Amino acid sequence: MDSEQIDDNNLDKQYFESYDKFQVHELMLRDRPRVTAYYDAIMSNKHLFENKVILDVGSGTGILSMFAAKAGAKLVYAVDACPTICDLAVELIKCNHLQDKIQVINKPIEDIDKFDENIDIIISEWMGFYLFHESMLESVIYARDHFLNLSSGNDDITSDQNESIIIFPSHAYLYCAPFVDQNIRIELNTMWKDYFDLNMLSILPYIKNSNLKECIIETIEPSQLVHDAQLIQSIDLRTIRIDDLYIMRSFCEFDIDNTCIISGFCFWFDCYFSSNNNSSILRSTRLTTSPYSIKTHWKQTLVFLTEDIYPLKGDTVPVNIKFKKSLKNRRQYQLSIVIKKIKEGFMNNNIIDNENLNNDLNIRKRQRRRSSTISSDKRNINDNKSMHKSSDSSSSNTDDDIDSNEHPIPCSCVRDRCKLIKTILEKYNEENTVQ
Ligand SMILES: C[S@@+](CC[C@H](N)C(=O)[O-])C[C@H]1O[C@@H](n2cnc3c(N)ncnc32)[C@H](O)[C@@H]1O
């Protein structure tokens, strides 16, 4: 075991205690798109809930359990391991006269051997930043495999049985889109050059080693997205296995329609609440955390590249993305983004020298989710970023290793690509410099 690895029991203890803070629950209850999606999904499927036994994995204040009870459930097991929140749940349930229908159990779901009644439906709000942070999905999978009617050892589930498994949400999709952040760019390229009459450029490597390496939870303006999003992970809650969540790889190509600047990649997710077959997913209730929709407490997850990249119209940016469970903390992931090489398009066929641009970005994110404003909830995210020339994505060099063929940005040489980038930058700085 890695010396820095956090013991699993301690980790869980810390994790459950993090939900002790009432503000976290308040933040979630105030998140209207989140609560509305669950409310709509449950209430528009009353026929499924009537007289059924429901398991709410991670019930918190009991909000989803109360929705299920109101939708006609015979019995709801509201399970939460957080040491304190269950007392409030019991109080709220009583106030709403639902105590005969909801049984609150203050334990990790993994510590429960058996319920008195068979479970028909699982409901849970398990989603973390970039969907997977916190790894609570594993607890939902555990509950599905141990308690859901029909699912005794999930490997044996037939497709017919699959169709009748009900887990809300039923599907989750993770998206990725490149973005430009003019503020950070301007700061890095202009602000420090002349800061109160001082040259502070030496600060840049420090900034790049700290701020830019952090995975930032923030909303992004749709106008900052330089390309449509691509789907990078789809999760079917009826069939996903815990093993599937250790390493998740995806590859996407962004075909650039307009010459642009890419500062980083932005991630968000959608969830659907579908009761049966796949054809109904898109017609079912959707919870979206997209920048095009009303803001949620998940905001978006922004990952900055060490250096902006400058694809031209007609280029293709091929991106390998890997989420790997952190060995030190199983509730976190390392994220690696590798842009192997920009494929030059029709605008740039006259370029004879071969410019490879690779970025390798690893993020180890240590952050409880939900609110960056909660006092003890300090973000402590470390990562390693490096830019390298080799097309071997496993090698990782530092900025100093950039091949001499690689031109500085901006570059004053006569190469078409350099001339174009210089023009874009000049125009950009002209438009964005604050007088
Ligand atoms: C995101 S909150 C959702 C709370 C509530 N369902 C809601 O929608 O407001 C997740 C809750 O799940 C609980 N939780 C996480 N993993 C759990 C597990 N393995 N067993 C029991 N509770 C768990 C946490 O303590 C936390 O209160």
The ligand as a Gaussian input file, in Angstrom:
#p B3LYP/6-31G(d) Opt

LIG

0 1
 C      -25.407000      13.794000      -2.830000
 S      -26.079000      13.471000      -1.289000
 C      -27.773000      13.250000      -1.698000
 C      -28.681000      13.452000      -0.528000
 C      -30.164000      13.361000      -0.871000
 N      -30.489000      12.125000      -1.527000
 C      -30.574000      14.508000      -1.756000
 O      -30.885000      14.272000      -2.925000
 O      -30.577000      15.654000      -1.288000
 C      -25.448000      11.893000      -1.052000
 C      -25.728000      11.301000       0.330000
 O      -25.368000       9.941000       0.236000
 C      -24.755000       9.534000       1.429000
 N      -23.946000       8.353000       1.076000
 C      -22.917000       8.295000       0.206000
 N      -22.456000       7.043000       0.093000
 C      -23.217000       6.282000       0.916000
 C      -23.210000       4.911000       1.254000
 N      -22.316000       4.069000       0.735000
 N      -24.103000       4.462000       2.164000
 C      -25.006000       5.309000       2.731000
 N      -25.043000       6.638000       2.461000
 C      -24.169000       7.114000       1.559000
 C      -23.994000      10.758000       1.894000
 O      -23.790000      10.706000       3.300000
 C      -24.923000      11.877000       1.469000
 O      -25.784000      12.278000       2.503000

